Amino acid sequence: MISMEFLANIHPKVVHFPLAFLMLYPVIEFLALVTKKEFYSKAANLFLFIGTLGALLAVFTGNQAFSVIKNWRKEDLEIFYSHQTFANITMWFFTGLLALRIYLYIKKKINQKTMLILFLLSLIGCYFVYQTGSLGGKLADVRNNELSSSSRLRLSSTVK
């Protein structure tokens, strides 16, 4: 069975995959809109699908990381809760967008108008990805500073 610590430790590594796929998704959606090529439309589906799955994994591992860390300061908790909120918004937003895109694809209703709407929605999603990543970066900085200062404390106590 996979331990909570393992899932918590892979969170910083996992988050970059959905970030990359979800931030590139609008570019590919735009290419599909402009070139009208089926290849880009299918690639947009794939990028959105992989990015959404990655976002689900990132949220799951992030929740595990939160539960493993015990010594949260109040100001760090506030950053975490904002990060968690944006992460959940991002995950559900792109899940909904994926469901919409699959529905339109199955019903053969993907045309210039719906592609424009999908593109504009994807830009809104990028805002959520950015906010999530920005807050996550702040959390990583806080945790890294705490870890390095505790290492310095241990080193200074062993040097005496």
Secondary structure, DSSP 8 states (H G I E B T S, - for coil): ---HHHHHHHHHHHTHHHHHHHHHHHHHHHHHHHH--HHHHHHHHHHHHHHHHHHHHHHHHHHHHHHH-----HHHHHHHHHHHHHHHHHHHHHHHHHHHHHHHHHTT---HHHHHHHHHHHHHHHHHHHHHHHHHHHHHHHHHHHHHHHHHHHHHHHH-
